[in-house]
């Protein structure tokens, strides 16, 4: 990825993001189905949901939205650096990608996004 927010995404990065998110409605449903399946087993479920709600917020800047969607896309993709079925290690790569994305855009995830995530987690 490019060096933080001081430069633009490269053409290759944008092509990869567009490819993985071409059908946003399908992506959203796959993300939510996958999260429901594993939410109780991973400690960063609430962060994933907060990131998701941030991407759905029209006030979220496009660059932030694309960064989060790329990270969430990695969570959804069936091809993984470490298969998620591996005990303990399975979600560590997903957690690292999500943590990096959240750190990069931390100021854009609002208390409202986090509150919606808490409420959604209670319903899972």
Secondary structure, DSSP 8 states (H G I E B T S, - for coil): --STTSS---HHHHHHHHHHTSSHHHHHHHHHHHHHHHTTT-TTHHHHHHHHHHHH-TTS-HHHHHHHHHHHHHHH-S--SS-TTSTTTTTHHHHHHHHHHHHHTGGGS-HHHHHHHHHHHHH-
